[in-house]
Amino acid sequence: MKIKLINMMKSQPILLGAILASSILFNPYINAYAGEEHQAKIEIPATAEAIWQSIDEESQELSKVIEAGKWDEVHHHAFAIRDFVAALPSHSNSLPAKKLAKVKANGKFVAILAERLDMSGDAKDKSSTESNFKKLQRVLRAIRKNY
């Protein structure tokens, strides 16, 4: 009896690992999100000023998309904004080190908010999408103060 119990305890971690792995591999939502964010490639402008113009354009489009309830388009604009913000540090050589560090740190928040916008848009949750968009706007204003 003791041997059976020991053998059973040894196989539990393997069984648990197999269950977790299969739930990740065969979850349609995870697989859908995995490829979704990289659908459209954007062209990064050559200067920080031009990047800011692109961010402003995408923000305006995102606002229109949310207002119109075009939930399947939210992630395109949210991820474009995320990518533009991620490109800012490499195009901001004239910024002092402290300001550049703030831009990089806030860029992480933009990435998180883009993911949240994607999820709330996919869920067709207007109030969460609007809330996340307002947060994104606040973070973008905080980043812009460094320029």
Backbone as a chain_set.jsonl record, in Angstrom:
{"seq": "MKIKLINMMKSQPILLGAILASSILFNPYINAYAGEEHQAKIEIPATAEAIWQSIDEESQELSKVIEAGKWDEVHHHAFAIRDFVAALPSHSNSLPAKKLAKVKANGKFVAILAERLDMSGDAKDKSSTESNFKKLQRVLRAIRKNY", "coords": {"N": [[0.827, -1.184, 0.0], [1.956, 1.211, 0.815], [3.907, 1.584, -1.152], [2.373, 1.915, -3.495], [1.149, 4.355, -2.913], [3.369, 6.084, -2.805], [4.31, 5.856, -5.456], [2.109, 6.953, -6.753], [2.2, 9.572, -5.83], [4.531, 10.454, -7.003], [3.841, 10.559, -9.68], [1.95, 12.551, -9.84], [2.911, 15.32, -10.179], [3.768, 15.165, -12.837], [1.435, 14.53, -14.184], [-0.109, 16.781, -13.56], [1.436, 18.764, -14.823], [1.124, 17.955, -17.489], [-1.611, 18.36, -17.841], [-1.802, 21.154, -17.484], [-0.163, 22.049, -19.602], [-1.573, 21.091, -21.838], [-3.916, 22.546, -21.557], [-3.059, 25.098, -22.111], [-2.005, 24.846, -24.705], [-4.229, 24.068, -26.205], [-6.132, 26.009, -25.854], [-8.363, 28.099, -27.321], [-8.596, 30.862, -27.047], [-6.172, 31.839, -26.04], [-4.446, 31.121, -28.118], [-5.556, 32.642, -30.17], [-5.069, 35.259, -29.293], [-2.316, 35.248, -29.297], [-1.325, 35.459, -31.944], [-2.594, 37.681, -32.797], [-1.75, 40.299, -32.03], [0.37, 40.902, -33.659], [-0.465, 41.343, -36.223], [-0.582, 43.632, -37.971], [2.03, 45.471, -39.285], [3.75, 48.385, -38.402], [5.15, 51.423, -39.659], [7.879, 52.983, -38.343], [8.418, 56.335, -37.761], [11.194, 58.625, -38.496], [11.941, 60.556, -36.613], [11.499, 61.804, -33.235], [9.543, 63.749, -33.052], [7.955, 63.24, -35.323], [7.107, 60.698, -34.632], [5.493, 61.305, -32.453], [3.447, 62.645, -33.814], [2.335, 60.508, -35.188], [1.472, 58.976, -33.022], [-0.496, 60.692, -32.005], [-2.317, 60.689, -34.157], [-3.079, 57.961, -34.207], [-4.235, 57.809, -31.678], [-6.44, 59.498, -31.965], [-7.847, 58.058, -33.899], [-8.315, 55.712, -32.454], [-10.005, 56.679, -30.469], [-12.256, 57.33, -32.036], [-12.934, 54.787, -32.98], [-13.622, 53.469, -30.615], [-15.799, 55.004, -29.79], [-17.566, 54.478, -31.883], [-17.999, 51.826, -31.471], [-16.561, 49.818, -32.743], [-15.264, 47.193, -32.108], [-13.505, 45.219, -32.994], [-11.438, 46.595, -34.119], [-10.023, 47.908, -32.194], [-7.67, 46.805, -31.048], [-5.756, 47.1, -33.095], [-5.122, 49.844, -33.204], [-4.395, 50.332, -30.557], [-2.116, 48.68, -30.238], [-0.486, 49.797, -32.171], [0.0, 52.332, -31.093], [1.366, 51.514, -28.803], [3.676, 50.423, -30.018], [4.761, 52.685, -31.284], [5.336, 54.288, -29.045], [7.194, 52.641, -27.796], [9.269, 52.947, -29.559], [10.121, 55.514, -29.152], [12.299, 56.072, -27.193], [14.693, 55.341, -28.57], [14.793, 57.275, -30.459], [15.234, 59.589, -29.189], [17.622, 60.929, -28.44], [18.518, 63.392, -27.531], [17.355, 63.832, -25.111], [17.684, 64.312, -21.572], [19.174, 61.939, -19.278], [17.528, 61.261, -17.048], [14.947, 61.985, -17.908], [14.697, 60.366, -20.127], [14.705, 57.873, -18.9], [12.248, 58.031, -17.579], [10.529, 58.078, -19.764], [10.962, 55.516, -20.809], [10.094, 53.934, -18.643], [7.379, 54.67, -18.448], [6.617, 53.77, -20.903], [6.331, 51.057, -20.522], [3.947, 50.96, -19.097], [2.222, 51.819, -21.085], [2.326, 49.63, -22.806], [1.1, 47.68, -21.21], [-1.448, 48.82, -20.962], [-2.248, 48.753, -23.627], [-2.573, 46.005, -24.015], [-4.687, 45.605, -22.216], [-6.648, 47.188, -23.433], [-6.981, 45.747, -25.789], [-8.043, 43.329, -24.77], [-10.416, 44.243, -23.461], [-11.705, 45.388, -25.612], [-12.061, 43.156, -27.291], [-13.829, 41.811, -25.692], [-15.974, 43.377, -25.99], [-16.56, 45.305, -24.147], [-17.577, 48.214, -23.335], [-17.367, 50.181, -21.258], [-15.021, 49.424, -19.828], [-13.169, 49.565, -21.882], [-13.274, 52.29, -22.545], [-12.39, 53.33, -20.091], [-9.777, 52.264, -19.929], [-8.71, 53.536, -22.156], [-8.77, 56.203, -21.35], [-6.907, 56.095, -19.275], [-4.667, 55.442, -20.786], [-4.394, 57.8, -22.273], [-3.691, 59.577, -20.208], [-1.183, 58.556, -19.442], [0.221, 58.916, -21.819], [0.235, 61.718, -21.921], [1.857, 62.202, -19.713], [4.254, 61.113, -20.622], [4.779, 62.802, -22.776], [5.386, 65.186, -21.511], [8.049, 65.063, -21.049], [9.295, 65.898, -23.304]], "CA": [[0.0, 0.0, 0.0], [2.86, 2.357, 0.901], [4.591, 1.71, -2.438], [1.409, 2.472, -4.433], [0.966, 5.754, -2.559], [4.586, 6.786, -3.21], [4.297, 5.914, -6.924], [1.057, 7.873, -7.148], [2.664, 10.921, -5.511], [5.554, 10.79, -7.983], [3.237, 10.809, -10.983], [1.058, 13.711, -9.805], [3.46, 16.508, -10.844], [3.808, 14.932, -14.282], [0.051, 14.628, -14.629], [-0.485, 18.197, -13.451], [2.14, 19.457, -15.898], [0.495, 17.599, -18.764], [-2.916, 19.034, -17.884], [-1.563, 22.582, -17.704], [0.369, 22.242, -20.948], [-2.64, 20.894, -22.822], [-4.887, 23.636, -21.464], [-2.47, 26.257, -22.785], [-1.875, 24.564, -26.132], [-5.508, 23.898, -26.888], [-7.048, 27.085, -25.503], [-8.515, 28.925, -28.521], [-8.438, 32.281, -26.741], [-4.74, 32.136, -25.933], [-3.875, 31.04, -29.461], [-6.053, 33.772, -30.955], [-4.36, 36.456, -28.854], [-0.888, 35.133, -29.571], [-1.008, 35.948, -33.276], [-3.376, 38.86, -33.1], [-1.091, 41.575, -31.832], [1.403, 41.142, -34.66], [-1.071, 41.31, -37.54], [-0.215, 44.76, -38.816], [3.311, 46.102, -38.977], [3.715, 49.828, -38.618], [6.424, 52.028, -40.014], [8.291, 53.944, -37.323], [9.03, 57.544, -38.335], [12.618, 58.817, -38.205], [12.195, 61.5, -35.521], [10.553, 61.755, -32.112], [8.417, 64.628, -33.392], [7.104, 62.5, -36.261], [6.496, 59.602, -33.868], [4.393, 61.912, -31.697], [2.344, 62.892, -34.757], [1.716, 59.204, -35.427], [0.765, 58.619, -31.782], [-1.702, 61.522, -31.96], [-3.242, 60.186, -35.178], [-3.613, 56.676, -33.745], [-5.101, 58.083, -30.528], [-7.7, 60.018, -32.499], [-8.548, 56.937, -34.539], [-8.771, 54.821, -31.384], [-11.161, 57.335, -29.861], [-13.381, 57.17, -32.967], [-13.278, 53.367, -33.018], [-14.312, 53.151, -29.357], [-17.095, 55.684, -29.821], [-18.416, 53.798, -32.861], [-18.193, 50.436, -31.068], [-15.88, 48.916, -33.679], [-14.399, 46.507, -31.14], [-12.473, 44.417, -33.655], [-10.362, 47.48, -34.564], [-9.374, 48.531, -31.033], [-6.299, 46.314, -30.836], [-4.841, 47.628, -34.113], [-4.688, 51.181, -32.81], [-3.723, 50.237, -29.256], [-0.784, 48.119, -30.43], [0.304, 50.772, -32.935], [0.443, 53.33, -30.11], [2.389, 50.836, -27.997], [4.907, 50.3, -30.801], [5.328, 54.027, -31.458], [5.914, 54.703, -27.759], [8.397, 51.824, -27.584], [10.326, 53.459, -30.435], [10.54, 56.859, -28.745], [13.625, 56.199, -26.568], [15.797, 55.26, -29.536], [14.743, 58.478, -31.29], [15.237, 60.711, -28.247], [18.999, 61.04, -27.951], [18.769, 64.691, -26.913], [16.745, 63.896, -23.781], [18.543, 63.972, -20.431], [19.04, 60.54, -18.838], [16.373, 61.105, -16.153], [13.723, 62.044, -18.705], [14.682, 59.166, -20.956], [14.309, 56.779, -18.01], [10.806, 58.174, -17.362], [9.867, 57.674, -21.005], [11.04, 54.06, -20.878], [9.234, 53.365, -17.596], [5.984, 54.873, -18.832], [6.366, 52.925, -22.065], [5.865, 49.76, -20.015], [2.531, 51.124, -18.776], [1.509, 51.881, -22.362], [2.217, 48.248, -23.285], [0.072, 47.023, -20.38], [-2.755, 49.374, -21.321], [-2.592, 48.246, -24.959], [-3.1, 44.657, -23.792], [-6.008, 45.742, -21.588], [-7.563, 47.679, -24.461], [-7.247, 44.615, -26.66], [-8.945, 42.393, -24.094], [-11.739, 44.835, -23.238], [-12.316, 45.539, -26.93], [-12.51, 41.826, -27.721], [-14.985, 41.458, -24.859], [-17.008, 44.363, -26.317], [-16.854, 45.966, -22.874], [-17.397, 49.632, -23.637], [-16.914, 50.967, -20.103], [-13.619, 49.104, -19.558], [-12.371, 50.076, -22.991], [-13.188, 53.738, -22.351], [-11.551, 53.561, -18.918], [-8.385, 51.986, -20.3], [-8.289, 54.573, -23.089], [-8.495, 57.411, -20.547], [-5.621, 55.847, -18.6], [-3.638, 55.543, -21.818], [-4.219, 59.226, -22.57], [-2.947, 60.185, -19.087], [0.213, 58.11, -19.527], [0.816, 59.589, -22.979], [0.498, 63.105, -21.511], [3.016, 62.164, -18.814], [5.436, 60.889, -21.452], [5.007, 64.004, -23.604], [5.98, 66.242, -20.666], [9.508, 64.911, -21.089], [9.809, 66.391, -24.589]], "C": [[0.873, 1.25, 0.0], [3.535, 2.615, -0.439], [3.645, 2.331, -3.473], [1.219, 3.959, -4.178], [2.175, 6.587, -2.999], [4.625, 6.921, -4.729], [3.257, 6.907, -7.432], [1.498, 9.317, -6.913], [3.726, 11.372, -6.514], [4.939, 11.161, -9.326], [2.327, 12.039, -10.992], [1.661, 14.956, -10.451], [3.495, 16.364, -12.37], [2.399, 15.09, -14.858], [-0.417, 16.085, -14.608], [0.175, 19.022, -14.554], [1.508, 19.193, -17.254], [-0.856, 18.292, -18.922], [-2.74, 20.522, -18.165], [-1.07, 22.861, -19.118], [-0.728, 22.091, -21.994], [-3.667, 22.015, -22.748], [-4.359, 24.896, -22.133], [-2.434, 26.029, -24.287], [-3.205, 24.557, -26.866], [-6.55, 24.937, -26.5], [-7.184, 28.016, -26.704], [-8.307, 30.408, -28.257], [-6.973, 32.665, -26.663], [-4.113, 32.116, -27.318], [-4.33, 32.2, -30.334], [-5.302, 35.041, -30.582], [-2.892, 36.413, -29.25], [-0.519, 35.696, -30.933], [-1.634, 37.288, -33.585], [-2.582, 40.149, -33.033], [-0.056, 41.89, -32.902], [0.842, 41.152, -36.083], [-0.557, 42.417, -38.448], [1.109, 45.357, -38.348], [3.187, 47.589, -39.272], [5.105, 50.314, -38.988], [6.738, 53.104, -38.978], [8.936, 55.146, -38.014], [10.454, 57.756, -37.817], [12.896, 59.729, -37.022], [11.147, 61.342, -34.425], [9.323, 62.608, -32.416], [7.437, 63.921, -34.326], [6.419, 61.317, -35.574], [5.319, 60.144, -33.064], [3.204, 62.221, -32.596], [1.595, 61.586, -35.036], [0.922, 58.743, -34.203], [-0.549, 59.394, -31.7], [-2.753, 61.034, -32.955], [-3.892, 58.875, -34.73], [-4.559, 56.863, -32.558], [-6.455, 58.615, -30.984], [-8.519, 58.905, -33.146], [-9.103, 55.973, -33.488], [-10.004, 55.392, -30.698], [-12.405, 57.144, -30.732], [-13.876, 55.724, -32.989], [-14.064, 52.975, -31.767], [-15.708, 53.76, -29.369], [-18.067, 54.976, -30.767], [-18.701, 52.338, -32.489], [-17.602, 49.437, -32.044], [-14.81, 48.138, -32.906], [-13.282, 45.717, -31.796], [-11.314, 45.267, -34.171], [-9.554, 48.084, -33.406], [-7.923, 48.097, -30.921], [-5.316, 46.859, -31.861], [-4.262, 48.973, -33.675], [-3.924, 51.152, -31.481], [-2.293, 49.712, -29.411], [0.107, 49.038, -31.263], [0.843, 51.848, -31.984], [1.554, 52.744, -29.252], [3.713, 50.782, -28.746], [5.566, 51.655, -31.041], [6.001, 54.496, -30.17], [7.191, 53.919, -27.474], [9.569, 52.322, -28.416], [10.853, 54.821, -29.993], [11.942, 56.928, -28.133], [14.782, 56.172, -27.566], [15.842, 56.459, -30.486], [14.807, 59.742, -30.432], [16.613, 60.907, -27.624], [19.283, 62.357, -27.232], [18.147, 64.819, -25.517], [17.77, 63.593, -22.694], [18.223, 62.551, -19.928], [17.815, 60.321, -17.952], [15.066, 61.08, -16.937], [13.593, 60.808, -19.589], [14.252, 57.946, -20.132], [12.807, 56.827, -17.738], [10.024, 57.72, -18.591], [9.846, 56.149, -21.101], [10.109, 53.403, -19.863], [7.76, 53.51, -17.959], [5.621, 54.068, -20.078], [5.88, 51.542, -21.664], [4.38, 49.821, -19.664], [1.687, 51.182, -20.049], [1.309, 50.468, -22.899], [1.135, 47.482, -22.513], [-1.312, 47.509, -20.772], [-3.19, 48.93, -22.72], [-3.176, 46.834, -24.85], [-4.505, 44.714, -23.193], [-7.044, 46.237, -22.589], [-7.945, 46.56, -25.416], [-8.265, 43.676, -26.017], [-10.336, 42.982, -23.899], [-12.453, 45.076, -24.559], [-12.851, 44.211, -27.443], [-13.745, 41.377, -26.94], [-16.177, 42.372, -25.135], [-17.493, 45.088, -25.059], [-16.549, 47.458, -23.027], [-16.835, 50.408, -22.451], [-15.448, 50.68, -19.766], [-12.714, 49.645, -20.652], [-12.199, 51.585, -22.858], [-12.283, 54.085, -21.171], [-10.076, 53.343, -19.238], [-7.848, 53.036, -21.267], [-7.975, 55.876, -22.343], [-7.161, 57.264, -19.809], [-4.47, 55.983, -19.586], [-3.358, 57.008, -22.151], [-3.422, 59.927, -21.47], [-1.466, 59.811, -19.149], [0.915, 58.788, -20.703], [1.121, 61.056, -22.661], [1.727, 63.172, -20.595], [4.313, 61.955, -19.606], [5.783, 62.153, -22.23], [5.632, 65.138, -22.805], [7.514, 66.183, -20.679], [10.129, 65.479, -22.363], [9.679, 67.9, -24.697]], "O": [[0.591, 2.219, -0.704], [3.714, 3.772, -0.818], [4.068, 3.186, -4.251], [1.136, 4.744, -5.123], [2.003, 7.69, -3.517], [4.941, 7.995, -5.24], [3.486, 7.613, -8.414], [1.195, 10.193, -7.723], [3.805, 12.558, -6.835], [5.482, 12.007, -10.035], [1.97, 12.522, -12.067], [0.964, 15.611, -11.227], [3.278, 17.333, -13.098], [2.214, 15.716, -15.901], [-1.053, 16.549, -15.553], [-0.469, 19.885, -15.151], [1.373, 20.103, -18.072], [-1.199, 18.755, -20.01], [-3.454, 21.087, -18.993], [-1.519, 23.812, -19.757], [-0.801, 22.881, -22.935], [-4.235, 22.397, -23.772], [-5.141, 25.683, -22.668], [-2.793, 26.918, -25.06], [-3.292, 24.99, -28.015], [-7.734, 24.76, -26.789], [-6.208, 28.668, -27.076], [-7.884, 31.139, -29.152], [-6.579, 33.716, -27.17], [-3.329, 33.003, -27.656], [-3.558, 32.689, -31.159], [-4.934, 35.821, -31.46], [-2.294, 37.456, -29.511], [0.513, 36.355, -31.061], [-1.238, 37.957, -34.54], [-2.729, 41.01, -33.901], [0.354, 43.043, -33.036], [1.593, 40.987, -37.044], [-0.141, 42.154, -39.576], [1.279, 45.699, -37.178], [2.59, 47.991, -40.271], [6.108, 49.68, -38.661], [5.948, 54.025, -38.768], [9.896, 54.987, -38.769], [10.864, 57.147, -36.83], [13.996, 59.684, -36.47], [10.057, 60.819, -34.656], [8.2, 62.234, -32.078], [6.224, 64.001, -34.132], [5.282, 60.978, -35.901], [4.264, 59.511, -33.003], [2.059, 62.069, -32.17], [0.366, 61.572, -35.109], [-0.169, 58.187, -34.336], [-1.589, 58.827, -31.366], [-3.939, 60.973, -32.632], [-5.103, 58.7, -34.859], [-5.564, 56.162, -32.444], [-7.494, 58.227, -30.449], [-9.734, 58.825, -32.961], [-10.224, 55.479, -33.618], [-10.94, 54.658, -30.383], [-13.482, 56.832, -30.222], [-15.08, 55.469, -33.015], [-15.049, 52.24, -31.848], [-16.683, 53.104, -29.0], [-19.26, 54.887, -30.478], [-19.54, 51.689, -33.113], [-18.099, 48.317, -32.157], [-13.614, 48.397, -33.038], [-12.212, 45.562, -31.207], [-10.306, 44.72, -34.617], [-8.513, 48.702, -33.632], [-7.039, 48.931, -30.722], [-4.148, 47.063, -31.533], [-3.056, 49.202, -33.768], [-2.932, 51.861, -31.309], [-1.367, 50.235, -28.791], [1.324, 49.054, -31.078], [2.011, 52.226, -32.07], [2.565, 53.401, -29.003], [4.763, 51.064, -28.168], [6.792, 51.764, -31.006], [7.106, 55.038, -30.203], [8.162, 54.479, -26.966], [10.726, 52.146, -28.035], [11.93, 55.234, -30.424], [12.72, 57.793, -28.536], [15.75, 56.916, -27.407], [16.809, 56.637, -31.227], [14.474, 60.832, -30.897], [16.735, 61.036, -26.405], [20.196, 62.426, -26.409], [18.387, 65.805, -24.821], [18.625, 62.724, -22.866], [17.122, 62.043, -20.141], [17.133, 59.305, -18.085], [14.186, 60.262, -16.669], [12.498, 60.276, -19.769], [13.517, 57.089, -20.623], [12.158, 55.783, -17.673], [8.991, 57.063, -18.474], [8.818, 55.562, -21.439], [9.418, 52.435, -20.181], [6.983, 52.569, -17.794], [4.457, 53.724, -20.283], [5.101, 50.923, -22.389], [3.641, 48.864, -19.896], [0.573, 50.658, -20.088], [0.23, 50.145, -23.396], [0.355, 46.732, -23.1], [-2.242, 46.714, -20.902], [-4.383, 48.752, -22.966], [-4.158, 46.512, -25.517], [-5.398, 43.973, -23.603], [-8.182, 45.767, -22.596], [-9.106, 46.442, -25.807], [-9.238, 43.277, -26.657], [-11.333, 42.303, -24.141], [-13.679, 44.979, -24.624], [-13.962, 44.145, -27.969], [-14.595, 40.655, -27.462], [-17.26, 42.17, -24.586], [-18.668, 45.432, -24.93], [-15.409, 47.894, -22.866], [-15.919, 51.212, -22.621], [-14.703, 51.608, -19.45], [-11.617, 50.129, -20.375], [-11.097, 52.101, -23.041], [-11.496, 55.029, -21.247], [-9.227, 54.149, -18.857], [-6.67, 53.389, -21.209], [-7.014, 56.568, -22.68], [-6.381, 58.214, -19.736], [-3.431, 56.561, -19.27], [-2.201, 57.402, -22.292], [-2.575, 60.773, -21.759], [-0.598, 60.657, -18.932], [2.074, 59.187, -20.59], [2.151, 61.58, -23.086], [2.535, 64.094, -20.699], [5.342, 62.553, -19.291], [6.952, 62.526, -22.328], [6.341, 65.97, -23.372], [8.18, 67.165, -20.349], [11.353, 65.533, -22.487], [10.062, 68.481, -25.712]]}, "num_chains": 1, "name": "protein.A"}
